[in-house]
Amino acid sequence: DNFYFGVGANINHAEAKNIELEYDTGDLSKALDLAKNTSYGLSLSSVYDSRNNVSNASKGALVDIGAGYYHSSITDEWFGEYHAEYAQYQSLGSFPGLLAWQVQGEFTSGDVPWNRLPDLGGDDAMRGYLQGRYRDNQMAMAQMEYRVPIYWRVGMVFWGGVGSVASEFSDLTDDLVTTYGTGFRFKIKDQVNVRADIGFGEDETSFYFHVNEVF
């Protein structure tokens, strides 16, 4: 009942315009990396999902493993993308609230176009960093949240996370970045929350306003 298998197709087009170099060094290699690109291919996924609610889980676990093979118009070659995710939700019994944690990785092989590289940041992975600021061939991150009801329909969360990107899998532990933050929750109906989060990175801060939990 909790196992799923999927087959998918994907096409992606990206184009950067009005490129300006931050420093005029005469080196256009970074700008050339942003060439117009179209990629397409197929993917497979295998999922175990025992969560009681997909968008706002309070118990159960998720294991998601997948792989895709895509063709890039820039290099006229094929490249691979692979992902793995584990998430679990644990009630604290007589102590109020619950713990939720997630570990995920995105990995690639071959000559990957710039717009398909794994990245860190945004509203669901390493909150506190601008999405795409950290981008490379391999990515891994982990985050943990403590979710606690406060009064009536209002709750709060407190979280911390650590992640990294690198060109090689073996280098993922070399330059780690961390994040932490807090947020308010307002239940608008059963198992549906509006959330307002503030995340703190090592040298930046970001605010997020969304519906439902991060993971």
C-alpha positions in Angstrom: 0.0 0.0 0.0 2.9 2.4 0.6 5.1 1.5 -2.3 5.0 3.4 -5.6 7.0 3.2 -8.9 6.9 5.9 -11.5 8.1 6.6 -15.1 8.4 10.2 -16.3 9.4 12.4 -19.2 10.9 15.8 -18.9 11.8 18.7 -21.2 13.5 21.9 -19.9 14.5 25.1 -21.7 16.5 27.9 -20.2 18.0 31.1 -21.7 19.9 33.9 -20.0 19.7 37.4 -21.5 21.4 40.8 -20.8 24.3 39.1 -19.1 26.6 41.5 -17.2 29.9 40.5 -15.6 30.4 41.7 -12.0 34.1 42.3 -12.7 35.5 43.2 -16.1 38.3 40.7 -16.3 37.9 40.0 -20.0 37.0 36.4 -19.1 33.7 35.5 -20.6 33.8 31.8 -19.7 31.2 32.3 -16.9 28.9 34.1 -19.3 29.3 31.5 -22.0 28.3 28.8 -19.4 24.8 30.4 -19.5 24.2 29.6 -23.2 20.7 28.8 -24.3 19.9 25.2 -23.5 17.2 22.6 -24.1 17.3 19.2 -22.4 15.0 16.3 -22.6 14.8 12.7 -21.3 13.2 10.1 -19.2 13.2 9.3 -15.5 12.4 6.5 -13.1 11.4 6.8 -9.4 10.7 4.4 -6.6 8.9 5.7 -3.5 7.9 4.4 -0.1 5.5 6.8 1.6 3.7 6.1 4.9 3.0 9.7 5.8 -0.5 10.5 7.1 -0.6 13.7 5.0 1.6 14.6 2.0 1.6 18.4 2.5 1.6 18.5 6.4 2.7 15.2 7.8 2.7 14.4 11.5 3.7 10.8 11.4 5.2 8.2 9.0 8.2 8.3 6.7 9.1 9.0 3.1 11.9 7.3 1.1 12.2 8.6 -2.5 14.9 7.4 -4.9 15.0 8.3 -8.6 17.2 8.6 -11.7 17.0 10.4 -15.0 18.9 10.4 -18.3 18.8 13.5 -20.4 20.1 15.0 -23.7 21.6 18.5 -23.7 21.5 20.8 -26.8 24.6 22.6 -25.7 27.0 19.6 -25.8 24.8 17.2 -27.9 25.5 14.6 -25.2 23.6 12.7 -22.5 24.0 13.3 -18.8 22.5 11.7 -15.7 20.6 13.0 -12.7 20.0 11.1 -9.5 18.2 12.0 -6.3 17.5 10.4 -2.9 15.4 11.7 0.0 14.5 10.4 3.4 12.1 12.1 5.8 10.5 11.0 9.1 8.1 12.5 11.6 8.1 11.6 15.3 5.7 12.5 18.0 7.3 13.3 21.3 4.6 11.6 23.4 3.6 13.6 26.5 5.9 16.4 25.4 4.2 18.9 23.1 5.0 19.0 19.4 6.9 16.7 17.1 10.3 16.3 15.4 10.6 16.2 11.7 13.9 15.6 9.8 14.9 15.2 6.2 18.1 14.2 4.4 18.3 14.6 0.7 20.9 14.5 -2.1 21.0 15.4 -5.8 23.8 14.0 -7.9 24.8 14.2 -11.5 27.1 12.5 -14.1 28.4 13.7 -17.4 28.5 17.3 -18.8 25.5 18.9 -17.1 24.1 22.2 -18.4 24.1 25.1 -16.0 20.4 25.2 -15.5 20.2 21.5 -14.5 22.9 21.6 -11.8 21.7 20.8 -8.2 21.5 23.8 -6.0 20.9 24.9 -2.4 18.6 27.6 -1.0 15.1 28.7 -1.4 11.9 28.1 0.6 12.2 24.3 1.1 16.0 23.5 1.3 18.4 25.5 3.4 16.1 28.5 4.1 18.1 31.6 4.6 20.0 31.3 1.3 19.0 32.6 -2.1 18.0 29.7 -4.3 20.7 28.9 -6.7 23.5 30.8 -4.9 25.3 27.5 -4.3 25.2 25.3 -7.4 27.4 22.4 -8.5 27.4 18.9 -9.8 26.7 17.2 -6.4 24.5 18.4 -3.5 23.6 17.0 -0.1 21.7 18.6 2.8 19.9 17.7 6.0 17.5 19.7 8.2 15.5 19.1 11.4 12.5 20.9 12.7 10.7 21.1 16.0 7.0 21.9 15.4 5.0 22.9 18.5 1.4 24.2 19.0 1.2 27.4 20.9 -2.4 28.6 21.3 -5.6 27.9 19.4 -4.7 27.7 15.7 -1.2 29.2 16.2 2.0 27.2 16.3 5.8 27.7 15.9 8.7 25.8 14.3 12.4 26.0 15.1 14.9 24.4 12.7 18.5 24.0 11.8 20.2 22.6 8.7 23.5 21.9 7.0 24.4 21.4 3.4 27.0 21.5 0.7 27.6 21.5 -3.0 30.8 20.2 -4.8 32.0 19.1 -8.2 32.8 15.7 -6.9 30.9 13.5 -4.4 34.0 13.0 -2.3 34.3 16.8 -1.7 30.9 17.4 -0.3 32.2 17.6 3.3 34.9 20.2 2.5 32.8 23.4 2.6 29.6 23.0 4.6 27.1 25.8 5.0 24.6 26.0 7.9 21.2 27.6 8.4 18.8 28.0 11.3 15.5 29.9 11.9 12.0 30.0 13.2 8.5 30.6 12.0 4.9 30.9 12.9 2.1 28.6 11.7 -1.6 29.4 11.5 -4.0 26.5 10.9 -6.7 27.6 8.3 -8.3 24.2 8.3 -7.4 20.6 9.4 -3.8 19.8 8.3 -3.5 23.0 6.2 -1.2 25.7 7.6 -0.1 29.1 6.5 3.5 29.6 7.4 5.8 32.6 7.8 9.5 31.7 8.3 12.7 33.7 8.7 15.9 31.8 7.9 19.4 32.8 8.8 22.4 31.8 6.6 26.0 32.5 7.3 25.9 35.9 5.7 22.3 36.5 4.6 18.7 36.4 5.9 15.5 35.5 4.0 11.8 35.6 4.8 9.2 33.2 3.4 5.4 33.2 3.4 3.8 30.0 2.1 1.1 27.4 2.6 1.8 24.0 4.2 5.1 22.6 5.6 8.5 22.6 4.0 8.7 18.8 4.0 
